[in-house]
Amino acid sequence: MTGRPSPLVRALSTTVAAGALLATAACSDDGGTDGSRVPGVAASQVAGKKQPARQTPSPTATLSTDGARAALITEADIEDDWTQVKDTEAGNWHDSLLIGTVDVSGFLTAKAQAADCQRLLDSLFDDDLLGRPSGSSELRGFEQGDSRLLYQVASYDRTDPQDSLNWMAALPEKCDQFTATDDGEQRTVQVVDASLPAVGDAREAVRVTVRGTTGGTAATLTLDVAAVRVGDDAVTVTAGGLDGGEDDSVRQAAKLGTQRLKDVLAGKTPAANPSEIE
């Protein structure tokens, strides 16, 4: 995504989803779109989670555009009844509940912590959780009822994805609960730690919950967000919606997707059947 939308575009945008991926917050019982948000109380912690030193992985091939596309997961790689959507549709998923300015007054360290929380909302809306890729990047989207899953494979060969993983690791403490406002409407955002299988060179996961209103009705958007680094490349997964989070699907996508990326970087063809992966 490029830039943040103008107030007019925000007001007109009703195409929503969750990963950085994003489940629509514009769905209500009567099919309504944007609405007001409920107020919340901001609070957060100061300390961040200490991260281990970055380990240098074995040399791998440069991720090409074709390689990034081959490393994308398929419907067979995730559980339940996910259906793949057109790439152009997935690339335009935005969630209006993620638009807003973080209330700085609710933080103990004010601007520093608020900036981290603002980055979280912005990156989820813009689908660039680890920052803008410096190399090849491919997206694939899936939907299941009112939930959506966005999967990205990207190269960060001129930046360091570990820095972004360290930022993610501190979010549950720095941004445990805060308030964001857009056009006078408020919503409460909560961030909690989540877990992933031991895959890749490093990994982080969080669950983000946004409470607001849509179509005049109170609504809660829940997103499970994960990122796994393999050298200077990474996979990111964001899934969820108004029906709740999608933790199991995110864990499965991260596990099998990381193996697909490793296979591509090793010059192998990813397994067509997930059962072939140990």
Secondary structure as UniProt FT lines:
FT   HELIX           7..12
FT   STRAND          17..18
FT   TURN            19..20
FT   STRAND          21..23
FT   TURN            29..30
FT   HELIX           65..70
FT   HELIX           75..77
FT   TURN            80..81
FT   STRAND          83..84
FT   HELIX           87..90
FT   TURN            91..92
FT   HELIX           96..98
FT   STRAND          101..102
FT   HELIX           104..106
FT   TURN            108..110
FT   HELIX           111..126
FT   TURN            129..130
FT   STRAND          137..144
FT   TURN            145..146
FT   STRAND          147..155
FT   TURN            157..158
FT   HELIX           161..174
FT   STRAND          177..182
FT   TURN            183..184
FT   STRAND          185..193
FT   STRAND          202..214
FT   TURN            215..216
FT   STRAND          217..230
FT   TURN            231..232
FT   STRAND          233..241
FT   TURN            242..243
FT   STRAND          244..245
FT   HELIX           247..265
FT   TURN            266..267
FT   HELIX           274..276
//
